[in-house]
Amino acid sequence: MKKITITFVSALLIVFASCKETKKGEESTSVDASTEAVETFSLVQDSTKVSFTAYKTTEKLPVGGMFKKINFTKTNSGATAMEALNGTEFSIPVSSLFTNDPTGTRDPKLLEFFFGVMKDTELISGVFKVEGDKSSIDVSLNGEIQNIPLAYEMNGDDRITFTGTMDLANWNAMDAVASINKACEVLHTGKDGVSKTWSEVAVKAEVLFTK
């Protein structure tokens, strides 16, 4: 009778240990599955496009341009594209300016008579900021840092287009505005005979993310 009892207890211990090992294995599998399910977004750096629209004459005729190069000095990852973008730092070499002017005279004038009049304009730098459903960039230009609120449009969950407007007066850059207006006086003169360069500049950025 004693032998039978010992055998029965041993069998129970084996079954219990077997069940415990099975449950432990199931828990491990569950954790691994949940880890694999989490996707993070990160910026595709060489796909980012930055463009702008300046305005001339009292009729506010648009003059478009872009920067061919943008360097990212700090990038993040996140559960969403916007979360990944928050805190991203960038710098734009002013020398990468391109306005697609067939005469080849506009870009040199902008570099000399606009950016050349400002302080520390080898680079335009900035930081993306995301708070809830609001986004903006802190932009460093002419020795000043000011914020530009941005509207954005999601194209799928991995591509975002940002738009905003900067007033150069906020960066104390009106001397640069006056300088480029003088250099391009004839070209910036409208039908009313008035030469004008607006301090308002529309900015646009297209950003792509990968999972």
FENTA-V273742 format. One record per residue. N is the residue number from 1. RES is the residue in one letter. SS is DSSP state (2 for helix, 1 for strand, 0 for the rest). PHI is phi as a letter, one per 30 degrees, with the letter a starting at -180 (999 if undefined). PSI is psi in whole degrees, -180 to 180 (* if undefined). Layout:
# FENTA-V273742
n-><N;N>
res-><RES;RES>
ss-><SS;SS>
phi-><PHI;PHI>
psi-><PSI;PSI>
This chain:
# FENTA-V273742
n-><1;2;3;4;5;6;7;8;9;10;11;12;13;14;15;16;17;18;19;20;21;22;23;24;25;26;27;28;29;30;31;32;33;34;35;36;37;38;39;40;41;42;43;44;45;46;47;48;49;50;51;52;53;54;55;56;57;58;59;60;61;62;63;64;65;66;67;68;69;70;71;72;73;74;75;76;77;78;79;80;81;82;83;84;85;86;87;88;89;90;91;92;93;94;95;96;97;98;99;100;101;102;103;104;105;106;107;108;109;110;111;112;113;114;115;116;117;118;119;120;121;122;123;124;125;126;127;128;129;130;131;132;133;134;135;136;137;138;139;140;141;142;143;144;145;146;147;148;149;150;151;152;153;154;155;156;157;158;159;160;161;162;163;164;165;166;167;168;169;170;171;172;173;174;175;176;177;178;179;180;181;182;183;184;185;186;187;188;189;190;191;192;193;194;195;196;197;198;199;200;201;202;203;204;205;206;207;208;209;210;211>
res-><M;K;K;I;T;I;T;F;V;S;A;L;L;I;V;F;A;S;C;K;E;T;K;K;G;E;E;S;T;S;V;D;A;S;T;E;A;V;E;T;F;S;L;V;Q;D;S;T;K;V;S;F;T;A;Y;K;T;T;E;K;L;P;V;G;G;M;F;K;K;I;N;F;T;K;T;N;S;G;A;T;A;M;E;A;L;N;G;T;E;F;S;I;P;V;S;S;L;F;T;N;D;P;T;G;T;R;D;P;K;L;L;E;F;F;F;G;V;M;K;D;T;E;L;I;S;G;V;F;K;V;E;G;D;K;S;S;I;D;V;S;L;N;G;E;I;Q;N;I;P;L;A;Y;E;M;N;G;D;D;R;I;T;F;T;G;T;M;D;L;A;N;W;N;A;M;D;A;V;A;S;I;N;K;A;C;E;V;L;H;T;G;K;D;G;V;S;K;T;W;S;E;V;A;V;K;A;E;V;L;F;T;K>
ss-><0;2;2;2;2;2;2;2;2;2;2;2;2;2;2;2;2;2;2;2;2;2;2;2;2;2;2;2;2;2;2;2;2;2;2;2;2;0;0;0;1;1;1;0;2;2;2;0;1;1;1;1;1;1;1;1;0;0;0;0;1;1;1;1;1;1;1;0;0;0;1;1;1;1;0;0;1;1;0;0;2;2;2;2;2;0;0;0;1;1;1;1;1;2;2;2;1;1;0;0;0;0;0;0;0;2;2;2;2;2;2;2;2;2;2;2;2;0;0;0;0;0;1;1;1;1;1;1;1;1;1;0;0;1;1;1;1;1;1;1;1;0;0;1;1;1;1;1;1;1;1;1;1;1;1;0;0;0;1;1;1;1;1;1;1;1;1;2;2;2;2;0;0;2;2;2;2;2;2;2;2;2;2;0;0;0;0;0;1;0;0;0;0;0;1;0;1;0;0;1;1;1;1;1;1;1;1;1;1;1;0>
phi-><999;d;d;d;d;d;d;d;d;d;d;d;d;d;d;d;d;d;d;d;d;d;d;d;d;d;d;d;d;d;d;d;d;d;d;d;d;d;c;c;c;b;d;d;d;d;c;d;b;b;b;b;b;c;b;b;i;d;d;i;d;d;b;c;a;a;c;d;b;b;c;c;c;a;b;b;b;a;d;b;d;d;d;d;d;e;i;d;c;b;b;c;d;d;d;d;e;b;c;h;d;d;d;i;c;d;d;e;d;d;d;d;c;c;d;d;d;d;d;h;c;d;b;c;c;a;b;d;b;b;b;i;c;c;b;a;b;d;c;c;a;h;i;b;c;b;c;c;d;b;c;b;b;d;c;i;c;b;b;b;c;c;b;a;b;c;c;d;d;d;c;h;c;d;d;d;d;d;d;d;d;d;d;c;e;d;d;c;c;c;d;d;i;c;c;b;b;d;d;d;b;d;c;b;b;c;b;c;b;b;c>
psi-><-39;-39;-40;-42;-45;-41;-41;-43;-41;-40;-41;-42;-40;-44;-44;-44;-39;-44;-41;-41;-37;-47;-40;-41;-39;-41;-41;-42;-40;-42;-43;-41;-42;-34;-42;-28;-19;122;141;150;144;155;135;99;-44;5;-8;134;133;124;169;162;117;172;142;163;161;-18;-7;56;133;144;112;158;177;171;127;-15;138;128;136;119;-14;127;160;174;159;171;-23;165;-42;-38;-39;-32;-28;126;0;131;142;163;142;118;123;-29;-14;10;138;120;5;39;117;-23;-18;16;-22;-47;-47;-37;-43;-41;-39;-50;-10;-71;-34;-18;-20;172;142;55;23;-35;144;122;162;172;129;137;131;124;105;-124;13;144;155;172;138;120;130;118;138;35;9;149;120;159;140;111;142;139;152;155;125;130;93;-157;6;5;131;137;123;142;148;176;131;140;115;-20;-31;-20;17;41;22;-26;-38;-38;-45;-36;-46;-31;-39;-41;-28;32;-47;-45;-24;14;126;-168;-24;0;6;132;127;136;124;148;-11;133;125;135;151;138;133;123;135;142;158;153;*>
